[in-house]
Amino acid sequence: MNVHDRYHGVWQRTLLETPTERDTTTWVRWLQTGLWHGDLRVPPDADRRTHAGRAAQQGFGGTTLITQPDRAQPEVCTWQRHIDLQPPRSTPDAGHMVFASPDVVHETGIHGAYFEVWERLPGSLGTRIALAALDDQGAPTAERLLVSGRYLMHLRPRRTAWPADTAPDDTLAEVVARHPQQAEALLDFDIGFGTLEHGVWTIERATVAEQEGRVRTCALQRTSQSEAMVKCPALPVHWQVLEWHAPD
């Protein structure tokens, strides 16, 4: 089931309000294609050269579901997280969505007390691509590459499993503190976001701070109905096409 086109694009969070917090400074981008999403959140004071700073970030990807179970209530947007930098949650990531204008949407938490304002970035409509990296045997993996308009997000999940004592709603910082010997493996989750223009991907924000500002040649080519090639340093070459909408 595809997401309505009013949700397509890249959304910048400009406000988060909770009973105890008002945040206008965390860098947040939500990229939404016809079905797939990617999300990256970087606190302004996170020193990502340290384990604590890297663990303070948030990022996830998966599919998006829009429903309206109660016609008296606004639409419900549920972000079904297939991969997540943070440990699993005990409740779904879902909010009531109200469009204040075509490019501004207000989100009110369903399973948590929060209010968020999202603003769509200019130039983020048009092309919509979602790819899954293929392994050496040609099977799709959880690694994703998403394009919306002039923006590209790459998401590669960690390769290690959560420790057995990880509980729902633990934070990554708590898990790393309990298992310092596994810190590097637990923090090995790579998300990069930036612009893709004229065959060049410029990384604006990334979970690995050293990647920010890097410029990479990047070309996406659909080779069949189900497969594509990506020519970009540090990314796999062969991908499965999950979604490909590229208007002329």
N, C-alpha and C positions, 0 to 999 in steps of 0.2 A: 504494500500500500504506500503510494507516494505521498510525500508531504506537500500541502498546498503551496503554490508558488509565492504566496505572501511571506512565507518563512525562509525562502531561498536567500542566499547571500552570506556575507560575513557581518556578524553583529559584534559591536563593541559595548561592553557593559560600562555605563557611566555612573551608576549608583547602586550600592547595596545597603539596605537598611535592615537591621535586626533589632530585637529588644535591647541589645547591649552595644551595638556597633553601627557606625555610619562610615562607609568606605567609598571614596571616589578616586583612589589612587592606585589600586591594584590593576595591573595590565591584564585585561581579559578579552579574548577573542573566541567567538563561537562561529564556526564555519558550517553551513548547512547546504547540502545538495538536495536532490529529490528524495532521498531516503537516508543518507549517511550524514553523520556529524563528526566534527572534531572540535575539541575545546582545550584551551591552554590558559592558565591563570598564574601570573608571576607577581608576588608581592613586591612592592617597591623597595623594601628594606631587606630582602633576602640576599644574603651573601652566598652566592651559589658556588663559591670556591670551597665551602664547608659542607659537611654532610647535613647539618641542621638546615642550612639555607636551601640546599637542593630538595630536602624532604618537605620544606614548607610550600613548595609549588604544588599546583594541581593540574591535571590534564587527563583527558579520557577521550574515547571514541566509540562509535557504535551506530545503531539505527535510531531513528526518531519516529515516535508514534503520536499522532494528533487525534484526540477523541473528544466527545462531548457527552459523557454519560448522563448528565443532568442538564436539560435544555434551559433551565433557569440559571445555570452557572456558565461562566466563560469556558472556552475550549481548554482542554488539558493537554499540555505538551509533556511527553515522557521521553527522557533521554535514556535509552536502553544501552547501558555501558558494556560493550564487549571487551574492552581493554581499559585499564585505569591505573594511573600512577599511584593513587592512594588505595588502601585496602578496601575490600567490599563493604558496602553500606547495608544497614539493616532495613532500610526503607527505600522505595523507588525514588529516583530523581525526577520529580514531576511538579509542574506549576500551572496555575491558571494564567492564561495569556489574554491580554486585552491590548489591541492596537490603538494607541493614541493618535497615530497617523500611519501612512503606509510604511514609513521608515523608522518608527519608534514603537516599541512594544513593551508593555509592563507585565512583569511576572510576579505572581504572588504564590508563595510556597503552600503546598498541600500537606506535606509531611514534616514541615519545619516552618517556624515563624520568620519569614523574610520577605522583602520586597526588592525587586531589581528593575532597573531601567536599561533597555537595550536599544542601541541606535545602529542602523544598518550603514556600513561603510560605502561611500560612493565607489563605483566601478566593480562592485562585487556580484553583479548579476550578469547573465548571459551564459557563458560556458559553465557546465556542471559535469565534473568527472569524479568518479570514485573507483579506485583500483586496489586490488589485494595482491601483495607480492607472492610469487610462486617459489616453492623450494626446489631443490635440485631434482626432485622426482616429478615436478610439475604440479604439485598439490598447493592449493591456496593456503597462506598463513594468515596470522592476525595483523601483520604489518599493512598499513594503509597509506595511500596517497590520495589526497582530496584537492580538487580545484574548484573554485567558485569565482567567476569573473576573472579578475587580474590577480587573484590570491591563491597561494598553494600552501597546504599543510601536509607534513609528513609525520606519521606516527609509527614508531617501532616499540612494541612492548618489551618488558624485561623477559629474559629467557629462564629465570629461576622461579620456582613456585614459592608461594607464601609459606613461612614457617608454620608448623602444625599448631602452635599456640596463638596464631592470629585470630582475633575475634572481630565480629562485625562492628564497624564504627571505630576500630582502632585507627590511629593516624599512622602515616608512614614514619613520622619521627619517633613514635612510640615503638614501632616494630624494629626500627634500626637501633634504638637505644637498648632493646632487649637482646639484639643479635648483632653486636658491632662487628663481629668477624664476617658477617654477610653483607655489610653495608654497601660495598661497591656493587654487588650483584643486585641487591634490592633497589638501588638507585639508578640502575642501568636501564632507563626508560627514556627514549629519545623522541621528542616532539620539536619540530621546527616549523615556523610560520613566517611567511613573507610574500613578496610580490613576484609574479612570474610574467615578465614582459620581454618580448623580442628574444626569446630563448634564453633568458637569464633569470635565475632565481636568486633574489636578494633576501637573506634571512634577517628578519627584524627581531624576533624573539625566539628563544629556544630553551629547553630544559637544561641543556649544556651551554652555559653562558659564553664559552669560548667560540661557539659557532655564530654568535650574533654579529651581524655586519659582513659576514662572508658572502661572496658572490660566486655562484656556480652556473656554468652552462647547463641547461636543462631542456631536453626535448622529449615530448610525449608523442608517440605514434601508435595509432591503432593498427594492428596487423591482421586482425580477423574479427569476427563478431564477438568472440569471447576473450581475446588476448590483445595485449599492447606491449610495446617496448618503451622503456624510459632510459634515456642516455643522460645520466647525471652523476657526477662523482659521488661516491659513498652510498649510492642507492642501488638496489637490485635492478637488473636489466629486464627481467620477464615478469609480467603482471597479468592477473585476471581482470577483465573488465566487469565491474559491478554496475557501473552507470557511465554513460558517455553521451552527453548532450553538448555538442560543439557547433553552434550556428555559424554560418559563413560570415 
